[in-house]
């Protein structure tokens, strides 16, 4: 979302028009976020205040994916949580109890309230047999005041302290990417991921066989693509490029032929960019 729909507290120009088009033409869609702090209602309200009128049903968070995953692994289990309201609510809604001792899982999400005491307690619990689960492994988070450590940084601390490897459920994990597709009721060939981050959004889509669209409105520059062993199917400057009814979305995101090399899409975009600059 951050880098595709908005930057910090500022809406990316044209994002609201694009979402209005999806609604008007009845294209099913979800906003996927690796931030587990907010509930889906909170996320929907943030978008409404920016001019994008969507409901809770359009929001899918890594906290939701994590809670659903755990409820299938161990129904009605217990968790010690390093995180905030969005994660706590998702776990409760999926039958989990939050405890301070002897948990089945130590679950780590985004948070501004991490303390040395909570890290020490989590370390002891993991060494005593609790399984370590991360809502995501993003190392840092952009904020209005600058970059702060993310869930991945806290997880790395616990992995180092315990020698145990965390299971991560958020993007680019297939767990979250598959769950979101199933919630939309789409087939793999009907699913498109639009994101600004190669390591999470695009790689997550590539792993699942979805069509992938890189938006250059966020943290990835075109010149960065040479650093990756995979490529997006399409590249756009921003979602404003998709807002016009003249752009046929179904044709633009048609399923690539089996075995087709995706690199030409990058080359075509570069040729178009050079021709217009």
C-alpha angles and dihedrals in degrees: 000000000000103000095020105051101014143357111226103310096340123095114231106243111262096015092109091050091051093051091047088054093052090052095044093050092042097241108162111234144166135200108229119202133180090203109104096182099088129057117237088255090056091050092049090051092051089054093047091054088054092052101264110120107205134140134232089266089070094058125086117177133188087241089062092047091049095049093048091047093052093046088059095044094049117000116217092007131155132249140190105215132208099188146066144271101302093056095042092051094047091052092048092049089054095052100265126140121215113227139176098216141034097008126176089226140019104216120196125196139156115304148152095207102068111141136186087245093056092048091049092049092048091050092054092047093050091049088050092056109278114138117239116231127179125201085212140339099230104145096213144008130225114233136174088258095047137273120332131183113279136210091278092060092054091045091051089054092053093044090053093045095049105027088232124127119229125229109229120207105178129082126345089025114109086226092071097034092052094044091053092050092049091049089056090049092232134142119237091254090055096051126099127184118204114191145145099219122077096198096054116015100033098035090047091054094044091053091055097044093247124145108262129209122190115209112204091204093094139040102323124082124200091244089059092068094082088068094065132076091214133054138209118248091232138013126210133177089230140329086272084081088067098044099087117092086223088074107083102216096193092053094042092054098039115150112271117239115266111276094008114157108242095202095086088068088062092047092049091052092050091051091050092047093051091047092057099043 
